[in-house]
Amino acid sequence: MENMIITGVNGLLGQKVLEEAASNFSVLGIDIHDYPFNTKLKFQYERLDLTDRRLVKDTVLKFYPQYIVNAAAFTNVDECENQKELCWKVNVEAVENLIYVARKIGTKIIHISTDYIFDGSAGPYVETDVSAPLGFYGKSKLASENVLLASDVEYAILRTMVLYGAGINVRPNFVTWLIQALKNKQQVTIVTDQFGNPTLADDLAAAVLQSIKLNKWDIFHVSGSEVIDRYNFALKIAEVFGLESELIKATTSAQLNQQALRPLKSGFIVEKAESELGIHLSNAEEGLKKFKRQYKKYR
């Protein structure tokens, strides 16, 4: 059985990759918490600061993985503007540390990136489109891609966006936040001018495992198959979950006055991922219906 390290294993995507991998790989899960959130699956767990090169080297060499799935990141877009040094450490230097030790033992890296490497002026994007990040989060994630591109390790970069799903003790995402707000009869304002592909975390995790299974080491856009604006996605969430759409009010990004700039006309073309990885990526309604079936068991 081959060895796999999953960084950020307590996060939403990390948990989904663990669920996909635990029966076929010997897994070491890594995160910053003292304990693993998933206690039902069989895997090893270690608390580790990925920004500490010596500790990363010792841990990886001891476990000797064939694969590292890097699902750890600083993803709070506005906080990345306030904590640039921490953002860079987590999103770039941690990747450099993983590369440093991976090249010593021939480990392959599967790295998760984002549509925020694009400026959102001409989406939906294909993998070869020119990047131009607007904010520091996007700049850090583009830098993390570049250190992989410049390295001599084998890698796959899976770019994604608007990730949602259910997990154990995971932070709220757009879908879970909206469901809770509407259940509590709260009025919410959602932007009509930010476009993207809502992505069920289970689909992305399946793509991670397929890239390993099929030995595909390349850049892939892995997201939901449908480009939709946040407001209409919110209406679809309300419809699928039988909640009051009248509580959802429309606004624009300019009116929200968010600290970090967001790519507005974003979105991915996912044909390469679907054809080369042999996966089906859900559209907005399909993804939400799959999510609804699993949502209750995490409540």
C-alpha positions, 0 to 999 in steps of 0.5 A: 500500500502506498503512502500519502500525506494530506495537509489540511486534513481537518479542513473540508477538502482535506476530510473529503480527500481522506474519505476517498483515500483511506481505504487504498493508501496508508495516510498521514493527516497533517493539520494545526489542531491537536487532534484529528476531526475524523476519528472513524477512519483509520489513518495516522495524524500529526500536528505540524506547522508547515512553515517550519522547514525542519519539522516538515523535513523530519515528518515527511522523511519519516513517513516517506510518502509517494504522494503529498496532497496539499489542501492546507492554505490561508484562504480568508481573502480579506485577512490576507490583505491584513496579514500578508506575512502570515499569508505568504508563509502558509501559502508559499513558504509551506509549499517551498518546504514540501518541495524541498523534502519531496525532491529528496525522495521522489514524492509527487505533489498534488496542490490546490489553487484558485481562480483568484490567480485571474483578474476576472475580466474575461472568464470563464478561463481555461488552464492556459489563460494568462494570470493576473491576480487582483489581491494578495491572496491571489498573488500568494496562490500564483506564487505557490504555483510558480514555485512548483512550476520551477521545481523538479518535482512531479506535480498536479495543480488543481485550481478550484473555486466557491468550494462547499460541502459538509464535514466535521467541525468545518468552517462555514462556507457560502452554502452552509452559511446561507442555509443557516441564515435562511433557517434563522429567517435572516435577510441576506444581501448577495452580489449579482456581479460575481460569477463563478462555478460552485464546486462540491468538495466531493467532486474535487476530492475525486479529481485529486484521487483520479490524477494520482490513479491515472498518473496525470501531472498537469494543471487542471481546472476542477470546479462545478461545471456551471458558471453562475452569479452568486445571487442566482446560486443563492436562489437555487440553494433556497429552492433545493432546501425549501427555504424562503428566497424572499429573504435574499436581496440583490446587491453589487460588489461595489456596495459591499465595499469588501477589503480585497478585490475579487475577480468578478467575471470569473469561472472555469471551463472544465472540459480538460479535467472531465476528459483527462481525469474521467470525472463528472463535475456537477452543475449547480443544481446537481451539486446541491442535491448531492450535498443535501443528501449528506448535509443532515448527517453533519448537523 
